[in-house]
């Protein structure tokens, strides 16, 4: 089922997610619905707060990037990089900071350069509640960091300089008022 994506300004996007356990109601259905919603919106990541749930759950699917020549060196890894992260905790961020132009399904038509560390060590449970501790670098780390921010109540626009925030303020106000046209289901703040 395609779920509406919460738009900038919705209070749930600012909440720190709470841990869940393996008995969370209809967890597997929720995960399937999140992948359908993300795919319908042509996204590569989606966090539970973006569909109105203040829980520590996000999904990623970098396979669409495998066709991009910028990622030719890691295309095989990207093709299979489809994961569920439950109760995730980034244990370490390391390496150089690098800029990348990010966007967000909750903030359509706004893209800005964001600096993030190049490597992360993350602990999480998968959809079967098997615990993992893994390290990621390159664009995979970037996708995870962006989605992880969502379960911490942080948006990519929070990483912008004061000047950049000022420059996008008008667009953000329009989004929060529903004054935007997108090709996927959205729910705007009341």
DALIN-V776114 format. One record per pair of residues at least 12 apart in sequence whose ideal C-beta (glycine too) atoms are under 10 Angstrom apart, sorted by the first residue. I is the first residue (numbers start at 1). J is the second residue. If there is no record, write none. Layout:
{{I;J} {I;J}}
This chain:
{{1;29} {1;30} {1;32} {1;33} {1;34} {1;36} {1;37} {2;33} {2;36} {2;37} {2;38} {2;39} {2;40} {2;41} {2;184} {2;185} {3;30} {3;33} {3;34} {3;36} {3;37} {3;38} {3;40} {3;46} {3;50} {3;51} {3;52} {3;53} {3;184} {3;185} {3;187} {4;37} {4;50} {4;51} {4;52} {4;184} {4;185} {4;186} {4;187} {4;188} {5;37} {5;38} {5;40} {5;41} {5;43} {5;46} {5;50} {5;51} {5;52} {5;104} {5;105} {5;106} {5;108} {5;182} {5;184} {5;185} {5;186} {5;187} {6;49} {6;50} {6;51} {6;52} {6;53} {6;105} {6;106} {6;186} {6;187} {6;188} {6;189} {7;50} {7;105} {7;106} {7;107} {7;108} {7;172} {7;175} {7;176} {7;177} {7;178} {7;180} {7;182} {7;186} {7;187} {7;188} {7;189} {8;104} {8;106} {8;107} {8;108} {8;110} {8;155} {8;157} {8;168} {8;171} {8;172} {8;173} {8;174} {8;175} {8;176} {8;177} {8;180} {8;186} {8;188} {8;189} {9;106} {9;107} {9;172} {9;173} {9;175} {9;176} {9;177} {9;178} {9;188} {9;189} {9;190} {10;49} {10;50} {10;52} {10;106} {10;176} {10;186} {10;187} {10;188} {10;189} {10;190} {11;49} {11;54} {11;153} {11;189} {12;48} {12;49} {12;50} {12;51} {12;52} {12;53} {12;54} {12;106} {12;150} {12;153} {12;187} {12;189} {13;47} {13;49} {13;50} {13;52} {13;54} {13;104} {13;106} {13;107} {13;150} {13;153} {13;154} {13;155} {13;189} {14;49} {14;54} {14;152} {14;153} {14;154} {14;155} {14;158} {15;49} {15;53} {15;54} {15;55} {15;150} {15;151} {15;152} {15;153} {16;49} {16;54} {16;56} {16;151} {16;152} {16;153} {16;154} {17;47} {17;48} {17;49} {17;53} {17;54} {17;55} {17;56} {17;57} {17;58} {17;87} {17;88} {17;148} {17;150} {17;151} {17;152} {17;153} {18;48} {18;53} {18;54} {18;55} {18;56} {18;87} {18;151} {19;55} {19;56} {19;57} {19;86} {19;87} {19;88} {19;89} {19;125} {19;151} {20;48} {20;53} {20;55} {20;56} {20;57} {20;86} {20;87} {20;125} {20;129} {21;86} {21;87} {21;125} {21;129} {22;86} {22;125} {22;127} {22;128} {22;129} {23;129} {24;53} {24;55} {24;57} {24;86} {24;129} {27;55} {27;57} {27;84} {27;86} {27;127} {27;129} {28;84} {28;127} {28;128} {30;48} {30;51} {30;53} {30;55} {30;57} {30;59} {30;127} {31;48} {31;57} {31;59} {31;84} {31;86} {31;126} {31;127} {32;127} {33;46} {33;51} {34;46} {34;47} {34;48} {34;50} {34;51} {34;53} {34;57} {34;58} {34;59} {34;84} {35;59} {35;61} {35;82} {35;84} {37;50} {37;51} {37;59} {37;105} {37;184} {37;185} {38;50} {38;51} {38;58} {38;59} {38;60} {38;61} {38;105} {38;184} {39;61} {39;64} {39;184} {40;183} {40;184} {40;185} {41;105} {41;108} {41;182} {41;183} {41;184} {41;185} {41;186} {42;64} {42;105} {42;183} {42;184} {43;59} {43;60} {43;61} {43;64} {43;103} {43;104} {43;105} {43;106} {43;143} {43;147} {43;184} {44;59} {44;60} {44;61} {44;62} {44;63} {44;64} {44;65} {44;78} {44;81} {44;82} {44;103} {44;105} {44;139} {44;142} {44;143} {44;146} {44;147} {45;58} {45;59} {45;60} {45;61} {45;62} {45;83} {45;85} {45;104} {45;105} {45;142} {45;143} {45;144} {45;145} {45;146} {45;147} {45;148} {45;150} {46;58} {46;59} {46;60} {46;61} {46;104} {46;105} {46;106} {46;147} {46;150} {47;59} {47;60} {47;85} {47;88} {47;104} {47;105} {47;106} {47;146} {47;147} {47;148} {47;149} {47;150} {47;151} {47;152} {48;86} {48;147} {48;150} {48;151} {49;106} {49;147} {49;150} {49;151} {49;152} {49;153} {49;155} {50;104} {50;105} {50;106} {50;147} {50;150} {50;151} {50;186} {50;187} {51;105} {51;106} {51;185} {51;187} {52;187} {54;151} {54;153} {55;86} {55;87} {55;151} {56;85} {56;86} {56;87} {56;88} {56;89} {56;124} {56;125} {56;148} {56;150} {56;151} {56;152} {57;84} {57;85} {57;86} {57;87} {57;88} {57;124} {57;125} {57;127} {57;147} {57;150} {57;151} {58;83} {58;84} {58;85} {58;86} {58;88} {58;124} {58;143} {58;144} {58;146} {58;147} {58;148} {58;149} {58;150} {58;151} {59;82} {59;83} {59;84} {59;85} {59;86} {59;127} {59;147} {60;81} {60;82} {60;83} {60;84} {60;85} {60;136} {60;140} {60;143} {60;144} {60;146} {60;147} {61;78} {61;80} {61;81} {61;82} {61;83} {61;143} {62;74} {62;77} {62;78} {62;79} {62;80} {62;81} {62;82} {62;83} {62;138} {62;139} {62;140} {62;142} {62;143} {62;144} {63;75} {63;78} {63;79} {63;80} {63;81} {63;82} {64;78} {64;79} {65;78} {65;79} {65;81} {65;139} {65;140} {65;143} {66;78} {66;79} {66;80} {66;81} {67;79} {68;139} {70;139} {71;138} {71;139} {71;140} {73;138} {74;137} {74;138} {74;139} {74;140} {77;136} {77;138} {77;139} {77;140} {78;138} {78;139} {78;140} {78;143} {81;136} {81;139} {81;140} {81;143} {81;144} {83;124} {83;126} {83;127} {83;132} {83;134} {83;136} {83;140} {83;143} {83;144} {84;124} {84;125} {84;126} {84;127} {84;128} {85;122} {85;123} {85;124} {85;125} {85;126} {85;127} {85;132} {85;144} {85;147} {85;148} {85;151} {86;124} {86;125} {86;126} {86;127} {86;128} {86;129} {86;130} {86;131} {86;151} {87;123} {87;124} {87;125} {87;129} {87;131} {87;151} {88;122} {88;123} {88;124} {88;125} {88;132} {88;144} {88;147} {88;148} {88;151} {88;152} {89;121} {89;122} {89;123} {89;124} {89;133} {89;148} {89;151} {90;117} {90;120} {90;121} {90;122} {90;123} {90;124} {90;141} {90;144} {90;145} {90;148} {90;149} {90;152} {91;120} {91;121} {91;122} {91;123} {91;133} {91;135} {92;117} {92;119} {92;120} {92;121} {92;122} {92;135} {93;116} {93;117} {93;118} {93;119} {93;120} {93;121} {93;122} {93;141} {93;145} {94;117} {94;118} {94;119} {94;120} {94;121} {94;135} {94;137} {94;141} {95;116} {95;117} {95;118} {95;119} {95;120} {95;137} {95;141} {96;115} {96;117} {96;118} {96;119} {97;114} {97;115} {97;116} {97;117} {97;118} {98;113} {98;114} {98;115} {98;116} {98;117} {98;118} {98;138} {98;141} {98;142} {99;112} {99;113} {99;114} {99;115} {99;116} {100;112} {100;113} {100;114} {100;115} {100;116} {100;139} {100;142} {100;143} {100;145} {100;146} {100;156} {101;113} {101;114} {102;114} {102;116} {102;142} {102;143} {102;145} {102;146} {102;149} {102;155} {102;156} {102;157} {102;159} {102;160} {103;146} {103;156} {104;146} {104;147} {104;149} {104;150} {104;155} {104;156} {104;157} {105;182} {105;184} {105;186} {106;150} {106;155} {106;156} {106;175} {106;186} {106;187} {107;155} {107;156} {107;157} {107;168} {107;171} {107;172} {107;175} {107;176} {107;180} {108;171} {108;175} {108;180} {108;181} {108;182} {108;183} {108;184} {108;186} {109;168} {109;171} {109;174} {109;175} {109;180} {109;181} {109;182} {110;155} {110;156} {110;157} {110;160} {110;168} {110;171} {110;172} {110;174} {110;175} {110;180} {111;156} {111;168} {112;156} {112;157} {112;159} {112;160} {112;161} {112;164} {112;165} {112;167} {112;168} {113;156} {113;159} {113;160} {113;161} {113;164} {114;142} {114;145} {114;146} {114;149} {114;156} {114;157} {114;158} {114;159} {114;160} {114;164} {115;159} {115;160} {116;141} {116;142} {116;144} {116;145} {116;146} {116;149} {116;156} {116;159} {117;137} {117;141} {117;142} {117;145} {118;136} {118;137} {118;138} {118;141} {118;142} {119;135} {119;136} {119;137} {119;138} {119;141} {120;134} {120;135} {120;136} {120;137} {120;140} {120;141} {120;142} {120;144} {120;145} {120;148} {121;133} {121;134} {121;135} {121;136} {121;141} {122;134} {122;135} {122;136} {122;141} {122;144} {122;145} {122;148} {124;144} {124;148} {145;159} {146;159} {155;172} {157;169} {157;171} {157;172} {175;188} {175;189} {176;188} {176;189} {177;189} {178;190}}
